[in-house]
Amino acid sequence: MLSEFFNSLVAWVGDHPVAAGLVVFLIAFCDSVIVLGVIVPALPLLFAIGVLIGLGEISGPYAVACAALGAMAGDGVSYWVGRRWGYGLRGVWPFRKYPQLLDRGELLFRRNAIKSILVARYVGAIRPFVPAIAGIAHMPLRQYLPVSAAACISWGALFLAPGWLFGASYDAVAAVADRLAIVLGALVAVLALAWAVVIYTYRWFNAHANSLLARLLAWSTAHPRLGRYAVALVDPRRPESASLAILAVCLLAIGWACFGLLATVIMRGEPLLIDQTVFQAMYELRNPLADRMMAALASIGDVHVLAPAVGLTLVWLIWRRRWLGAAHWLAAVAFGLALTALLGAVIDMPRPPTAHGGFGFPAVEITLCTIVFGFFAVLIARELPGRQRVWPYLVAGVVVAVLGFSRLYLGAHWLSDIVGGVLLGIVWLLVLGIAYRRHVERSFWMRPVAMIFYLTFGAAALWHAPRAVDPLLARFVPTPPTATMATSDWWERDWARLPGQLRERDPAHRWPLDLQIAGPLAPLQQQLEARGWQVQPQADWMRVLNLLDDDVPLSTRPVLPATLDTVAETLLMRRAAGDDHLEVLRLWRAPVQLDDGADLWVGTSQSMRYMRHFGVLGLWQPQTDAQGVHRGLREILDGFAPREEPHPQTGIPTLRLHTAPMASVVPDQP
């Protein structure tokens, strides 16, 4: 993605290629210095530098050398700090307050000093600290420097390579790559947020469980009437008191948040401003490759996926005579369905424009997924030792985050529907969790039921997702155009009101829309096929993977799809123009309708060349001069009596024609 900032950065680097090496050196240096390396976001910065290498703005070997030298200099400073202060570092802030910063590196160093230097170079959490540990241990320089140099050189090349590859192939994937990259980046950010919320919430409550128990006991003593209910949760004689107290505090906090959101939605009676903002942002990111991936992820909340996992888990609980567990399991799902159905009927929330029915506040799928995975985590977490108890909650958080993000991307729900569903599900599973933990004391072997639940869910998801993609995408198609235009006006003058180029963020990739066609596409397709053109089906992920296969001939390697206002091409045709060249025609439905009911299409003609990058990824990349393709199409389509005039937006000749004769658009003769 090339934003305005990135464009200015590219321009600066182009004007100062040598000085850019100093920037690379400083990024690598700061990333390697003890403490400072934890703060500097080196990974995204190095990715950006790699993109500049791929775009030809910086020499690749020069950038790798600068990155390696910066990393070596930073490691050298960390080594010197460790050798200078030794174990006295542990008495200096921040190591005095956070001793684990050095503990992890020291543990790795003690196992194998040489290997630790190599491994730490690729692990951000300990990268700036292991050189300091080597200095503390007085590792000889003649032993430390060669290993550090090898690690820094390989690190520089490896961490610049992803951006390098992306930049080198940017022209070929510009129509979808920027949106796809943003979608994938946003999904990663949501998963990181879910992981952080679960892990740090769990750690905080685990560290403060005793103080929470003490406060609840003091409160129950001061309030004898209400306090007797609290005593039931914090009875020191019960080994589950800490867990019950944590669940109770979470219930109060999340219940209050859920009530606040519910009250806000009911009072407004319409989507919140943040709902509309997020919906519009997601809608503008729609693209063919991300659509299919998100539809597959959105299907994991369907009954076809959850029901087998819930059913087999229930069967196992009954077979093992875990009657209370089975009863709570049934109550979790049944009450969750009943409550979401009730709220959906009571709260009249307008649906998103892309959701044509069957959805409301809160999101049923999100609520059920939260309840099912959350209560299963409560069910098995108590059987796990120590820190391992957090992983079922992490799984629940990841699954719910993936489901919520994918349905938000498709426009199935507003953001408040997603958040409301999560909060409602958490409130109910906390109620059930407290009830279950209060009445169940016997332990059981959790591994069989965990394998049954997770493996069944995974198998059902893999089976259902391919079958659910197309129906889900059909349910969430973008809103069709509503503006109309008189056919005669379009033919004479209003054609100039249609867009003259793609609305891409990067001006360099706003391909001109040099064709406008009224009528059915079949006659045009037949005319082109008679002259050697072929229709290419829209490239899905399986066809895109062919780009990595050297044995696939060029004639079958797909041209990546492009979008016009989030919609992929309706028709994509191609014709070979040499060993490694293609002529390409893309057609989309126009953003207006003709008043006589005829279809209206806009399109672009392109010249593409097959380029291979790093000997790994081969792509068809657009070339700057496509006028030859445009002139060839004009000759082939001359039988449709086309007109051609420069478009006022771009100045590029735009061909317009009818594929079916229509007398109504023929101008009157004097």
PADRENSE-100675 format. One record per residue (C-alpha): residue in three letters; x, y, z. Coordinates in pm, whole numbers, plus 50000, padded with zeros to 5 digits. Layout:
BEGIN
ALAXYZ/...
# end
This chain:
BEGIN
MET500005000050000/LEU501425033449898/SER499965061150109/GLU500835097850067/PHE503485094050337/PHE504965064150162/ASN504935082349828/SER506865111049983/LEU509275085950140/VAL509825069849800/ALA510555103949649/TRP513015112449926/VAL514805079149896/GLY514995083549518/ASP516695117049568/HIS518995104949851/PRO519765067949792/VAL523035069149988/ALA521495087050286/ALA518765060550289/GLY521435035650390/LEU522035055950706/VAL518315052950787/VAL518515015050746/PHE521635014550967/LEU519865034551243/ILE516745012551235/ALA518824980751274/PHE521064997051535/CYS518165008851755/ASP516454975051723/SER519584957951862/VAL520414980852156/ILE519464967852498/VAL516044981252619/LEU515725004252316/GLY515174974152092/VAL511944965952274/ILE510484999852180/VAL511565004151817/PRO509074988051568/ALA511824974851343/LEU509784948051162/PRO507334971550981/LEU510124996450912/LEU512314969650754/PHE509344957550552/ALA508904992950417/ILE512614994550331/GLY512264961050154/VAL509384975049947/LEU511615003849841/ILE514264978649735/GLY511684959949529/LEU510564992349365/GLY514164999149264/GLU514655029449489/ILE517475013949697/SER520184989149605/GLY519394955649767/PRO522984945449861/TYR523634980649993/ALA520534979650216/VAL521394944750346/ALA524944956050426/CYS523674986950611/ALA521154966150808/ALA523824940450902/LEU526304967451009/GLY523634985251217/ALA522664952651386/MET526294944251462/ALA526884978951607/GLY523754976251824/ASP524744941551944/GLY528214955252021/VAL526734982752241/SER524574957252425/TYR527614934352469/TRP529664963352608/VAL526874973452851/GLY526684937852983/ARG530464934853016/ARG530764969253180/TRP528054965753446/GLY527834927953478/TYR525244914453719/GLY524814949653856/LEU522354955053567/ARG519734936753771/GLY519724965354018/VAL519104991553747/TRP515705001353610/PRO513954985753421/PHE515614952553512/ARG515044958853884/LYS511294960153824/TYR511144935453533/PRO513844909153595/GLN512234886153337/LEU513704907953062/LEU517134893053139/ASP515924859553274/ARG514704846752935/GLY517924855752756/GLU520064841653038/LEU518164808753034/LEU518724805352659/PHE522394815252689/ARG523104789552960/ARG521714761552744/ASN523974769052448/ALA525894801752419/ILE526614799852043/LYS523134788451949/SER521544815152172/ILE523234843351977/LEU521904829351649/VAL518404821951779/ALA518014854951966/ARG518734874851649/TYR515364862451507/VAL513294864951828/GLY512234900651898/ALA511474895252268/ILE515074885752357/ARG517054900252063/PRO518474930852247/PHE519244911852569/VAL521254880952469/PRO524314901552361/ALA524204918252703/ILE524044883852867/ALA527124873852661/GLY528894904852795/ILE527844897053153/ALA529244861753110/HIS532524876752970/MET532254856552651/PRO535514861952454/LEU535214886652164/ARG537014862951927/GLN534224837951992/TYR531354862852001/LEU532054884751694/PRO532024858051415/VAL528744843451537/SER527204878051579/ALA528334888551230/ALA526854857551066/ALA523584862051254/CYS523324899151164/ILE524004893750792/SER521424866050762/TRP518954886250971/GLY519294916750747/ALA518654896650431/LEU515764876550578/PHE513894905650735/LEU514184927150420/ALA513114898650188/PRO509274899950242/GLY509054937050159/TRP511574932249877/LEU509404905549719/PHE506244926049772/GLY507764957049617/ALA509104937849317/SER505664923249244/TYR503644953949341/ASP502694964448987/ALA501104930548920/VAL498974929149232/ALA498284966149288/ALA494574962749209/VAL494004938549495/ALA497224937049696/ASP496784969449883/ARG493274960149999/LEU494254924050062/ALA497294935050261/ILE495164958450472/VAL492594931050537/LEU495264905950640/GLY497024932050852/ALA493774941551024/LEU492994904851091/VAL496444899751243/ALA495944930851457/VAL492564918251580/LEU494054884251665/ALA496944901151849/LEU494454922452041/ALA492364892052135/TRP495494873252245/ALA496714902952451/VAL493314908552617/VAL492984871852716/ILE496564866152828/TYR497034898353023/THR493584897253179/TYR494234861753293/ARG497684870453428/TRP496394901153613/PHE493584882453782/ASN495874853153859/ALA498384876654025/HIS495704895254223/ALA493474865854317/ASN494544866054682/SER493944903454723/LEU490534899954557/LEU489654872054800/ALA490744893255096/ARG488664922854982/LEU485574901654922/LEU485944885555265/ALA486234919755428/TRP483194932055237/SER481164901355334/THR482004907355700/ALA480884943655677/HIS477644934755496/PRO476284903755669/ARG473084901355461/LEU474524904255111/GLY477904891855226/ARG476684856455282/TYR476384852654906/ALA479954864754859/VAL481224840855126/ALA479884812154916/LEU482264822954641/VAL485324829954854/ASP485184803155118/PRO488864796855204/ARG488124760055251/ARG487244756354882/PRO490214751854647/GLU488204768954370/SER487734801254567/ALA490284820854363/SER488744810254033/LEU485234817754157/ALA486284852254274/ILE487874859553936/LEU484734848253753/ALA482554869353984/VAL484604901053928/CYS484614895253552/LEU480854890153561/LEU480294923553735/ALA482604942953501/ILE481464927453174/GLY477814927253280/TRP478034964753340/ALA479654970052998/CYS477004948352830/PHE474194967553002/GLY475735000852894/LEU476014990252530/LEU472494975952531/ALA471065008052676/THR472925029252419/VAL471655008552127/ILE468065008552253/MET468025045952316/ARG469435054951975/GLY467395029751778/GLU469865032651491/PRO473445022751413/LEU476095041551610/LEU478515064751432/ILE481335039951487/ASP479145012751332/GLN478725032651011/THR482385042851002/VAL483665007151043/PHE481134993750792/GLN482215018950528/ALA485895011650592/MET485334974250557/TYR483164978650248/GLU485924997850072/LEU488364969250143/ARG486284943049962/ASN488264923949699/PRO487864889649537/LEU490684870949711/ALA489864884350057/ASP486114878649996/ARG486504841249958/MET488904838050250/MET486654858550481/ALA483544839250372/ALA485304806650462/LEU486264820550804/ALA482754834450860/SER481294799650813/ILE482924785951130/GLY480034800351333/ASP477384781451135/VAL475314754351299/HIS476884728751060/VAL480224734651236/LEU479224740751598/ALA476504713951624/PRO478764683351571/ALA481314695851828/VAL478594704252081/GLY476744671452021/LEU479744648252051/THR480954666552361/LEU477514662152518/VAL477554625052432/TRP480954620952599/LEU479814639252915/ILE476724617252940/TRP478734585752873/ARG481144595153151/ARG478174603053381/ARG479124639553412/TRP475504649253458/LEU476114684453590/GLY478564691853310/ALA476084679353050/ALA473264699753204/HIS475354731553207/TRP476494724452851/LEU472874721952734/ALA471884752752934/ALA474714772652778/VAL473514766952422/ALA469754767352488/PHE469674799152693/GLY472084816352455/LEU469764809152161/ALA466674819952354/LEU468204852252481/THR469624863552146/ALA466304855551975/LEU464454876052237/LEU466784905952207/GLY466664903951827/ALA462864905651839/VAL462744933952094/ILE465494956551955/ASP464644970251612/MET468114976951475/PRO468394984851100/ARG470564959650918/PRO473724968950727/PRO473074975950357/THR474774943350259/ALA472734921850503/HIS469364914950348/GLY467764898950650/GLY468164874050929/PHE470524894851143/GLY470174919451428/PHE471464929951768/PRO473214910451909/ALA474874887851650/VAL473564852651715/GLU476564834451567/ILE479004855151771/THR477054849752093/LEU476814812152045/CYS480474808751947/THR481504828852255/ILE479314807452482/VAL480344773952332/PHE484104779952328/GLY484094800652647/PHE482184775352856/PHE484244746752717/ALA487334765852835/VAL485744768853183/LEU484954731553167/ILE488504719453101/ALA490754747553229/ARG490484736353592/GLU491964702753494/LEU495124718553354/PRO498244726553557/GLY499384762153634/ARG499984784853337/GLN498554759653091/ARG495054768853210/VAL495054799552988/TRP495294781752654/PRO491604771152625/TYR490664807652680/LEU493194818052415/VAL491614793752167/ALA488184807952248/GLY489414843552201/VAL491064835751867/VAL488024817551726/VAL485614845051830/ALA487944872251698/VAL488284854951359/LEU484534849451331/GLY483694885051435/PHE486204901251200/SER485184880250900/ARG481464887450945/LEU482244924150997/TYR484244924150673/LEU481374908250479/GLY478914933850613/ALA476784908250797/HIS476684928651119/TRP477384962551264/LEU480314965451504/SER477864969851795/ASP476224936651696/ILE479614919451723/VAL480604935852051/GLY477124930552198/GLY477194893852103/VAL480614888852263/LEU479654906952585/LEU476334888852613/GLY478014855352557/ILE480684862852818/VAL478084873353076/TRP476134841253032/LEU479194818453032/LEU480444835653351/VAL477094828953519/LEU477324792753410/GLY480984790953503/ILE480304802253860/ALA477384777953891/TYR479434749253750/ARG482514756153963/ARG480364759154275/HIS478774724854235/VAL481464703654072/GLU484474692754269/ARG485484660154102/SER488244661953847/PHE488214642553524/TRP490634634253246/MET490174663753011/ARG492354652452718/PRO489764629352552/VAL486944655052564/ALA489294682852447/MET490374661852148/ILE486744653352070/PHE485624689752080/TYR488494706551898/LEU489074679451636/THR485354677151559/PHE485124714851526/GLY488184715751297/ALA486964686951078/ALA483454701851049/ALA484904736050961/LEU487154721150689/TRP484214701850544/HIS481694730350560/ALA483784760550459/PRO484254752350088/ARG480514746050055/ALA479534777650239/VAL481694803050054/ASP479544809049747/PRO476184810249932/LEU477634834650188/LEU479074857349920/ALA475744856749736/ARG474024868650055/PHE476364897950101/VAL476724911849750/PRO477414949149732/THR474414971549677/PRO473564974449304/PRO473595009149146/THR470405029449177/ALA471255059448956/THR469765058248606/MET470805074548280/ALA468935078547954/THR470445056547685/SER470485084247425/ASP472085108347673/TRP474765082947755/TRP475565077847390/GLU475795114947312/ARG477335131647618/ASP476725115247959/TRP479275088047892/ALA481825114148008/ARG480215113748356/LEU481245077648411/PRO484625071848582/GLY487605074348352/GLN489975053848570/LEU490085030248866/ARG489855046649207/GLU493115032749346/ARG495045049049633/ASP498235049849429/PRO497915073349127/ALA500385051648934/HIS497875023048933/ARG494685041048844/TRP494265022048519/PRO492235040648255/LEU488705028548183/ASP488885031747804/LEU485815011047710/GLN482065016247766/ILE479634990247637/ALA475824989647641/GLY473934956847597/PRO474704920147659/LEU478314908347665/ALA477744876047472/PRO478024891647121/LEU481224909747219/GLN482654878147373/GLN481904858247057/GLN483554884646839/LEU486714884247050/GLU486864846247076/ALA486764844446697/ARG489984865046696/GLY491874843446950/TRP490774858747279/GLN489874835447568/VAL487774839947881/GLN489674835448208/PRO487624824248510/GLN488104845948815/ALA491314835548992/ASP490644820349333/TRP493274810249589/MET493894776149429/ARG494594791949090/VAL496794818549250/LEU498924790949404/ASN499754780049048/LEU501944810949033/LEU504404792249255/ASP504504761049036/ASP507254761248772/ASP505594732548582/VAL502414752248506/PRO502614766848149/LEU502304804448102/SER499064800147910/THR497324787748224/ARG498934810748480/PRO496154833948593/VAL495964871548567/LEU495074884148915/PRO491614899748952/ALA491044937048994/THR488154956149149/LEU486054986249058/ASP484324999849369/THR484994966949555/VAL483504945049275/ALA485624921349068/GLU485454919348689/THR482334904248537/LEU484344894248232/LEU488124890048199/MET489504880147856/ARG493074874647746/ARG495064867747430/ALA498684857347396/ALA500884883547231/GLY504234865647241/ASP506124841847467/ASP505734862747781/HIS503174889347684/LEU499384890847712/GLU496644913747591/VAL493954916847859/LEU490414930847865/ARG488564936448195/LEU484874946048213/TRP482824956848516/ARG479184966648553/ALA478925004448538/PRO477865023548853/VAL474675035548676/GLN471775018648496/LEU470295027048156/ASP466645036648153/ASP465725011747882/GLY466924982248092/ALA470064975047888/ASP473214965648077/LEU476014991248088/TRP479654981248130/VAL482984999148170/GLY486354983148106/THR490074986448055/SER492484971747801/GLN495974962347919/SER499284949447794/MET500854925448046/ARG504244908848072/TYR505184878248276/MET507804887148538/ARG509504863148777/HIS510854875749109/PHE513554858449315/GLY512994826949112/VAL509914819749327/LEU506904840649231/GLY505874847148871/LEU503244873348793/TRP501594889948497/GLN502444926848538/PRO500754955948354/GLN502904975848112/THR502705013348078/ASP501755014047708/ALA498404997147637/GLN497435018347333/GLY498334989847099/VAL495834966947274/HIS493194994347260/ARG493704999646884/GLY493484962146824/LEU490184960147011/ARG488814989546814/GLU489554971446489/ILE488004938746610/LEU484864956346737/ASP484444978746433/GLY481344959046333/PHE479484973546634/ALA479855008946491/PRO481755022646791/ARG482495058746876/GLU485765070747027/GLU486505103447205/PRO489015113847476/HIS487635110847826/PRO487655144948000/GLN489015129548323/THR492075112748173/GLY492415125547816/ILE492705089347696/PRO490555078347398/THR487485059647525/LEU485655034947301/ARG481865031747343/LEU479565008447155/HIS476294989147158/THR476354951447131/ALA472734951847012/PRO471374976746757/MET469165003046921/ALA467505028246695/SER466545050346987/VAL470085062447029/VAL470705071746665/PRO470705109646644/ASP468055125946431/GLN469215136546085/PRO468405171645965/
# end
